[in-house]
Amino acid sequence: MTSLLETLARRWKEARSNKRARELVRRQRSSGDWPEVSAAFERLRAAGVSDSTSMVRVTAVLARETARVMKERRPFDRNAYVRDLDALS
């Protein structure tokens, strides 16, 4: 059984990771180096998705690719990231 302290520590770590991921997505969006990120936001917004929900969805795609990188010990796959961004709706 997980103690309350362990649960809180895990959630705090996850929240910090999520905050960093959101900041990275913001930078990707504003830098111009990742037009696919901006296109995903525009597509989601045109479909009536709120800004905050769009951020959650794009950040989840980044988190998923980052997890693959760490699990499989391989370089970041921009093509896979873009493919997953394109699949967002």
C-alpha positions in Angstrom: 0.0 0.0 0.0 1.3 3.4 -1.0 1.7 5.9 1.8 0.2 9.3 1.5 3.6 10.8 1.5 4.7 8.6 -1.5 1.5 9.5 -3.3 2.1 13.2 -2.8 5.7 13.0 -3.8 4.8 11.1 -7.0 2.1 13.7 -7.9 4.4 16.6 -7.2 7.0 15.0 -9.5 4.4 14.5 -12.2 3.1 18.0 -11.9 6.7 19.4 -12.3 7.2 17.2 -15.3 3.9 18.4 -16.8 4.8 22.0 -16.2 8.1 21.5 -18.0 6.4 19.8 -20.9 3.9 22.6 -21.2 6.7 25.2 -21.2 8.5 23.2 -23.9 5.3 23.1 -26.0 4.9 26.9 -25.6 8.5 27.4 -26.8 8.0 25.1 -29.7 4.8 27.0 -30.6 6.4 30.4 -30.4 9.8 29.7 -31.9 8.7 29.0 -35.4 10.9 26.0 -35.5 8.0 23.6 -35.0 5.2 24.7 -37.4 3.5 21.4 -36.8 2.9 22.3 -33.2 1.2 25.6 -34.2 -0.8 23.8 -36.9 -2.0 21.3 -34.3 -3.2 24.1 -32.1 -4.9 25.9 -35.0 -6.6 22.7 -36.1 -7.9 22.0 -32.6 -9.1 25.6 -32.1 -10.9 25.5 -35.4 -12.6 22.3 -34.2 -13.9 24.2 -31.1 -11.3 22.8 -28.6 -10.4 25.3 -25.9 -6.8 26.6 -25.5 -6.3 24.7 -22.3 -7.6 21.4 -23.7 -5.5 22.0 -26.8 -2.4 22.4 -24.6 -3.2 19.3 -22.7 -3.5 17.3 -25.9 -0.3 18.6 -27.5 1.6 18.2 -24.3 0.4 14.6 -24.0 1.8 13.9 -27.5 5.1 15.3 -26.4 5.1 13.3 -23.2 4.3 10.1 -25.0 7.2 10.6 -27.5 9.5 11.6 -24.6 8.5 8.4 -22.7 9.3 6.3 -25.8 12.7 7.9 -26.0 13.5 7.1 -22.4 12.0 3.6 -22.5 13.6 2.6 -25.8 16.8 4.6 -25.2 16.7 6.1 -28.7 16.8 9.6 -30.1 13.8 11.8 -30.3 11.8 10.9 -33.5 10.5 14.1 -35.0 8.6 12.2 -37.6 6.7 10.2 -35.0 6.0 13.3 -33.0 4.7 15.1 -36.1 2.6 12.1 -37.1 1.0 12.0 -33.6 0.4 15.8 -33.7 -1.3 15.3 -37.1 -3.6 12.7 -35.6 -4.9 15.0 -32.9 -8.5 16.0 -33.2 
